[in-house]
Amino acid sequence: MTLESLLAMLVAGGGAGTVSYLLLKYWPKYAANPDPDVKRWIAIAGTELVALAAWGAAIWMGFIPMPGPDAQAWVNAIANILIAGGTSYQTSQMWHSKGLRVR
């Protein structure tokens, strides 16, 4: 696996969720928090931050082109990362949380 493919996996291949989970698993304040809703939202935010950091690193290293000179191109690119990179993880977590509340 090359660095370029690793960054691509982190941005859009579900790798951000895995990295976020592993980082949060060993973070003492996260592990000590008893509220599952708080943990869920922290995990979702962590996933998005990892995806955005990988996207920024890919731009900085020249693996992908910069979105464009205007703010709208940047906003569109960031929105695509947030939506496409995290949708499956977020959806699964939302359904999981509803299932837990029913029990």
N, C-alpha and C positions, 0 to 999 in steps of 0.2 A: 504494500500500500504506500502510495506516495503522499507527501504532505498536501498536495493539491486535492487528491481524492479524500483524504481525511477531513480537510476543511469543507469539502462539498457534502460529505456525510453529516458533519456537524450542523451545517446550514439547513439542509433539506432532507436528509436521509434518516432522521430519527436519532442520530448520534447525540444531539444536544440533550435529549431526555435522559439518555444513559449516563452521560457525563454529569449532568445535574444531580441525578439520583446518587451517583457514587460520591460526589462532593458533599451532598447534604447528609448522607448516611453517617459520615464521620465528623460532622459539625456538632459539637456538644450542645449548643443552645437549641439547635433544631431537634435533636434527638430527645432533649429533656422536655420539650413542649408537648403537653398532653392533648391539646386540641387538634383533632384531625383536619378540621377546616383550615386552620392557620397553616398547618404543614402542607396541605394541598396547594394553597395559593402561593406559598413560598416556593414550592417545587415547580409550579407553572412559571412563575417569574424567573426562577433560576434557569429553566429551560430556554426561555426567550432570550435571556442575557447571554447565555452560552452561544446560541445561534447567531445573535447579532455580533458578538465578539469574533466568532469564526468568519463571518461575512466581512467584517472590517479588516481582519488579518488577510483574507484572500484578496481584497482590494489593494491593501498596502503592499503585498508581495507581488502584485501584478498578475495573479491568476485569473481574475475577472476584471472587466473594465469598470471604471467609475460610472455611476448612474447618469450623470449629466451635469451641465453647468448651473441649472436652475433648481430652486428648492423643490418644485413639484416632482421632478425626477427622483430626488433623494427620498421624499416622503413616500412616493409610490414604491420604490425599491424596499424601503424599510417596512412598509405595510405588507408587502409580499412576503418578506422574511417572517414577520410575526404571524401572518395568517397561514401560509403554506408550511412553514417549519414547525408550527406548534399545534395545528388543528387536530391532528389525530391524537396527540397526547392529551390535549385539553379536553377533547370530546370524551375520550375514555375515562378521564378523571371525573368529569361531570356526571357521567352515567354511573360510575362506581360510587360516587358520593350519594346519589339518589338511592341506589340499591342498599347502601349501608343504613340510610335513615329509615327505610321501610322495615328492616328487621327488628 
